């Protein structure tokens, strides 16, 4: 967990009702360094994106990454790049390795083999500067139920050293200003996800990791959350999104990596995957996973 408390296990810490609990200084801003620390063989490098003739390298890079938990291999020889400003989808059934990939790039797990780089840094060894640049939303929101929406956000604003104005801005951005005084324990799941998304954005991250963001939501709440996530693309935020929802991935993602049993079996834009493997993304997914290529 990067910026969310355990789910209802510990008692909620005390939160003062005034803004005095916040630091009145802006959070430290870490400049992104795209300079590579070393050269690697061209045959090993994932293909680079080109925009207006210019090569765009990955802000998130995994190179031949394997992750094992004891005898279980969760990821095997995964190589991919996520480019700055795109929404990149990790698509696959339960147990495919989506959450493990998110944990690796968030610095919550260490690869058994291979290299993980976020903005040129190893998130396991350089966790603090990497965490300052990312926000994470896990399934369920993981809020303190005994605190109001505003108090939940104030708590994490204080941890990141951001002003209360950031809390007000995040509530407006996520359409939860009218919920500011409601206890988190009385929120619907869709409302909890919006609060969790607001919390993840408090410190102005350049990266956002979303793990099954609309799992269990009704169609209206799903549509609302899709709209809010789509709006973030225009702000230059790079989003890594895991899902098993084909419609969600097709609606939101610029590119998609399909995982099966810890291995990448296809990667490309939704249009490319449909053109190669089926008339719809669902057809492409079924064909690829059944073939197990």
N, C-alpha and C positions, 0 to 999 in steps of 0.2 A: 504494500500500500504506500502510495506516495503522498497523497494529500487528502486522505479520507480516514476517519476513525474506525475502529473495529465496530462491527454491527451490534450495537446495543449491549455489548459485554461490560465495559467499564462505565462507572457513573460519569455523567457529563461534567466537565470542569465548570467552575463558576464563570459567568460572563456578566460584566457590569452593563447596566442598561444605558450608560452614556458612552460617548466616543472616547472617554479618557483611557479606556483599556487599549487603545490603538497607539502604535508608534506614529508620530507625525513626521515621518520622513519617507521618501520614496524608496522602493526596493532597489537593491543594487541591480544594475542592468549589465548583463554580460554580452559583449559583442560576439557575434558569430564569426568563427574563423573557418573559411573554406579551404585554406591552404592544406594540402595533404602532407602528412608526416613521412611518407615514404612512397616508393613506386612499387607497383605490383604488375605482374605479367598481364598484357592486354587480354589474353585468353581467359583470365580469371575474372576480369571486370564485367559487371552487368552492363548492358547497353545503356548509353547515356541518352537522355532526352535532349532534343534540339528545339529551341524556340527562336524564331526569327533568325535562323542561321547560327545561333550561339548555343554552345554545349552547356547543359545544365546538369550538374552533378548532384548526387544524393545527399540530403540532409540526414537521412537514416540509411545506414549501410550494414548489411549482414553478409559476410563472406565465408562460405563453407561452414556454416554454423550447425553444430550438433549439440543437443541437450539431452542428457540422460538423467533419470531419477532412479538410482539403483539399477535394476535390470531392465527398466522400462525406457525405451527411446521415445522421447516426446517430439523431438525434431531431428531430422537427419539431413546433413549437407545442404542447408538452406542458404541460397545466395539471392539477394534482392536489394534494390535501392528504392527509397521513397524520395521523390523530388520536392524541392521547396514549393510550397503553396498548393500542392495537390491534395486531394482526398484519395487515399490508397486503401483499398479494401482487402481484408483477409477473409476469405470465404471457405467454409468447410463445415462438415458435420461435427457434432460433439466429439472431442478427443482428437481432432485433426492437428492441433498444435497452435491454434490461434492465440489463446491466452498465454501460452508459454512464450510465443514470440513477443507479445506485449510486455511480459515480465522481463524479458531480456533487454529490450530497448529502454525500459523504464529503470533499469539497474537493480531490479528486485531479484534477479537470478543471474548466475554466471554461466556462460557457455562451457560445455564440456570440451568442445573443440571449436576452432574457428574464431573469427573476430566480429565484434559488434561495435559500430561507431555511430555516435549521435553528434552532429556538427563537428566531426573530427575527433571527438573525445570518446574514451571507453566509459560507458555509463556505470559499470561496476566499480572501476578504479577511481573515477572522477565524478562520483555521484552528486555532490552538492552543486557544482556549476551546471550539470545537466538537468537536475531537478528544478533549478531556478528557471529553466526555459521550457518546462513542460507542465501540462495539466492532465489529470487522469480521471476518467469517469468509469467506475466499475458497475456491473449489474446490480441493481437494487438501490443505488444512491448512497447507502451507508452514512446516514445522518444521525445526529443525536436527537432521539425522539422527544426528549424532555425539554429541548430548547426550541424557540421559535425559529422561523426561517431567517430572520434578521440576525438572531443570536448565533446561529450556525455559521453564517457568513462572517460575522464580526470575529468569531473565534479564529477562523482561518486567515482572515485579513491580518489579525494581530500576529499570527505565526509567520506570515510573509512580510510583515512590516509595511503594509500598505494602508493608505488613508481610508476613512469611512466613505469618502466619495466613491471609491472603487466598488464598495458594497452597493451603494445606491445605483451606480451605473450598471452593475451586473444584474441587479433585479429588474431594471428597466429593459435591458437587452434581452433577458430571458422571459419577459412577460410574467414576472412573479411579484411585482411591486404590491399588488393587492393582497398578497399572501404573507407580507412581511411579519405580521404579528401572530400568525397561525403556528401552533406547535407542529413540528415536523412529523410527529406520530399521528397526526390527523390529516396528512396529505395523501392524495391518491398516488399511485405509482408513477403516473405521468408527471405529476407535480414534483415528486421527489427527484425524478430524473432532471427536470429543469433546474431545480435548486442545486443538484450536484454539478450540473454543467456550469451554472453561475459561479459556484465555488471554485471549479477548476480554472476559470478565466480571471479570477480576482487579481492575480499578480502579472497579468499581461503575457502569458506564455506564447512562444512561437510554435510550439508543438502541442497537439492534443491527441490523447489516446482514448478511444472509446471502445469499451468491451460490451458487445451486445446491447447497444444503447436503447433499443426499442423492444427488447424481449418482454413479453407479457403485457404490452400496452394495447389498448383498443385502437381501432383505425383512426379516430379523430386525434387522439394523443400522439399516435405515430406520425401523422401528417404534420402536426404542430412541431414536433421535435425535428423532423426532416427539414422543415422550413428554417428553423433556427440554426441547424447545423450547416445548411446550405449558405446561410448568410455569412457564416464565418469564413467561407472560402474567399469572399470578396475582401476580407481584412488581411489576407496574406498568411493565415494560419495554416500550417501543414497538419493534416489530420490522418491518423492511422486508425482504421475502424475495423473491428472484427464483427462478423455476422454470419448467420446461416440463412438469412432472409434474402432471396434473390431479388425481389422487387426493391428492397432497400439499397442493396449494392448497386443495382442498375440505375436507380434514381440519383444516388449521391456520388458514386465513385468515378474518378477519372481513370484509374487502372485497378485491376483486381488480380490477386494471387489466390489460386485455388489450392488448398492443402488437403491432403488425404494421408492419414496415418503418419503424420509428421514430415511428409515429403511434399514439395511443390510439384504439382502435375500440370499446371498451366499458369500463364501470366500474360496480361494484356489489357487493352481497353475492353469494356463490355461489348462494343461493336465488333472488335477483332475476334473475341471468343465466340460470339454468335456466328460470325462469318465462317469460322473454321470448324465449329463443332455442333452447330444446331441453330434452328430458327429463333430460339429464345435462350436467355441465359440459363433458365431451368433445364432446357433440353441439353445445352452444352455441359452443364454441371453433371447431369445424370450420365451422359455418355462418357465423360472423362472419368468419373469416379467408378463407374461399372467396369470400364476398361482397365482401370488401375494402372494407367501408363505412367 
